[in-house]
Amino acid sequence: MLNALEVFTTVVVGVMVGVEFSVAFVINRILDALPGDSGQLGRAHGGRMLGAVMPFWYIGSLVLVAVWAIAGWHHHGTGLVVTAATLLILSVIMSLLLLVPINNQGKTWTPENRPEDWKEQMNRWDRLHYVRVAVIIAAFALLAAALA
């Protein structure tokens, strides 16, 4: 049963990492290259859509990793799992304190109501998101190593 939990948890975290990596290095670059207001409208829609899903995914991933750490406390790789959990906690804290406030504003913007500095705010969100992606990639790598 522990093996199934380990694999399931690693897959859930891995898919989350893939989505966030795609947002950072594919989706946002596509949106930024669109003409006119299309990119800003796309980011607002993405902020609403992913903003509704990702909190459950981040917290759910953290809960799965915590259960893995507890259930496998005396097994090989527990230190890696605990470290991965710590990184996921960091990613949640980063999200709540740094990224979500920007996202909550950006998802309501239209070309008519967006602030003058909307591009700077999106660039700040992107930079913070790159750091968060690096953190969750590290967590995923630790979980994969713990499986070995």
C-alpha positions as CSV (number, residue, x, y, z in Angstrom):
1,M,0.0,0.0,0.0
2,L,2.9,2.4,0.8
3,N,4.3,1.8,-2.7
4,A,1.0,2.8,-4.3
5,L,0.9,6.0,-2.2
6,E,4.5,6.8,-3.1
7,V,3.9,6.4,-6.9
8,F,0.5,8.2,-6.8
9,T,2.0,11.1,-4.8
10,T,5.0,11.4,-7.2
11,V,2.7,11.5,-10.2
12,V,0.4,14.1,-8.7
13,V,3.3,16.3,-7.8
14,G,5.0,15.7,-11.1
15,V,1.9,16.7,-13.1
16,M,1.6,19.8,-11.0
17,V,5.2,20.7,-11.8
18,G,4.5,20.1,-15.5
19,V,1.6,22.5,-15.5
20,E,3.5,25.2,-13.6
21,F,6.5,24.7,-15.8
22,S,4.3,25.0,-18.9
23,V,2.7,28.2,-17.5
24,A,6.2,29.7,-16.9
25,F,8.0,28.7,-20.1
26,V,5.3,28.1,-22.7
27,I,1.8,29.6,-22.0
28,N,2.9,33.0,-20.7
29,R,5.4,33.4,-23.5
30,I,2.7,32.6,-26.1
31,L,0.3,35.1,-24.4
32,D,2.9,37.8,-24.2
33,A,3.5,37.4,-28.0
34,L,-0.2,37.9,-28.9
35,P,-1.2,41.3,-30.5
36,G,-3.1,44.0,-28.7
37,D,-4.9,43.2,-25.5
38,S,-5.2,39.5,-26.2
39,G,-2.2,38.5,-24.0
40,Q,-3.5,40.5,-21.0
41,L,-7.0,39.0,-21.4
42,G,-5.5,35.5,-21.7
43,R,-3.5,36.0,-18.5
44,A,-6.6,37.2,-16.7
45,H,-8.5,34.2,-17.8
46,G,-5.7,31.9,-16.9
47,G,-5.5,33.5,-13.5
48,R,-9.1,32.8,-12.9
49,M,-9.0,29.3,-14.2
50,L,-5.8,28.1,-12.6
51,G,-6.4,30.3,-9.5
52,A,-9.4,28.2,-8.8
53,V,-7.6,24.8,-9.2
54,M,-4.1,25.3,-8.0
55,P,-4.8,25.9,-4.3
56,F,-6.3,22.4,-4.0
57,W,-3.5,20.9,-6.1
58,Y,-0.8,22.5,-3.9
59,I,-2.4,21.6,-0.6
60,G,-3.4,18.2,-1.8
61,S,0.2,17.5,-2.9
62,L,1.5,18.6,0.4
63,V,-1.0,16.4,2.3
64,L,0.0,13.4,0.1
65,V,3.7,14.0,0.8
66,A,3.0,14.4,4.5
67,V,1.0,11.1,4.6
68,W,3.9,9.4,2.7
69,A,6.4,10.8,5.2
70,I,4.4,9.6,8.2
71,A,3.5,6.2,6.7
72,G,7.0,5.5,5.6
73,W,8.8,7.1,8.6
74,H,11.1,4.1,9.2
75,H,11.7,3.4,5.5
76,H,14.5,4.3,3.2
77,G,14.2,7.8,1.7
78,T,12.1,9.4,4.5
79,G,14.5,12.3,4.8
80,L,14.1,13.1,1.1
81,V,10.3,13.0,1.5
82,V,10.4,15.3,4.5
83,T,12.7,17.7,2.6
84,A,10.3,17.6,-0.3
85,A,7.4,18.4,2.1
86,T,9.4,21.4,3.4
87,L,9.9,22.7,-0.1
88,L,6.2,22.3,-0.9
89,I,5.4,24.2,2.3
90,L,7.7,26.9,1.1
91,S,5.9,27.0,-2.3
92,V,2.6,27.4,-0.6
93,I,3.9,30.2,1.6
94,M,5.4,31.9,-1.5
95,S,2.1,31.5,-3.3
96,L,0.0,33.0,-0.5
97,L,2.3,35.9,0.3
98,L,3.7,36.8,-3.1
99,L,2.0,35.4,-6.1
100,V,-1.7,35.1,-5.1
101,P,-2.1,38.8,-4.3
102,I,-0.8,39.7,-7.8
103,N,-2.9,37.0,-9.4
104,N,-6.0,38.2,-7.5
105,Q,-5.6,41.6,-9.0
106,G,-4.6,40.5,-12.5
107,K,-7.5,38.1,-13.0
108,T,-10.0,41.0,-12.7
109,W,-8.2,43.3,-15.2
110,T,-9.6,44.2,-18.6
111,P,-8.1,46.6,-21.1
112,E,-10.4,49.3,-19.6
113,N,-9.6,48.9,-15.9
114,R,-6.0,47.6,-15.7
115,P,-3.4,49.8,-14.0
116,E,-0.7,51.6,-15.8
117,D,2.0,49.3,-14.5
118,W,0.1,46.0,-15.3
119,K,3.1,44.8,-17.4
120,E,5.5,45.4,-14.5
121,Q,3.2,43.6,-12.1
122,M,3.0,40.6,-14.5
123,N,6.8,40.6,-14.9
124,R,7.1,40.5,-11.1
125,W,4.6,37.6,-11.0
126,D,6.6,35.8,-13.7
127,R,9.9,36.2,-11.8
128,L,8.4,35.0,-8.5
129,H,6.8,32.1,-10.4
130,Y,10.2,31.0,-11.8
131,V,11.4,30.7,-8.3
132,R,8.4,28.8,-7.2
133,V,8.8,26.4,-10.2
134,A,12.4,25.8,-9.2
135,V,11.2,25.0,-5.7
136,I,8.6,22.5,-6.8
137,I,10.9,20.9,-9.3
138,A,13.4,20.3,-6.5
139,A,10.5,18.8,-4.4
140,F,9.6,16.5,-7.2
141,A,13.2,15.4,-7.8
142,L,13.5,14.5,-4.1
143,L,10.3,12.4,-4.3
144,A,11.6,10.7,-7.4
145,A,14.9,10.0,-5.6
146,A,13.0,8.6,-2.6
147,L,11.3,6.1,-4.8
148,A,14.7,4.7,-5.9
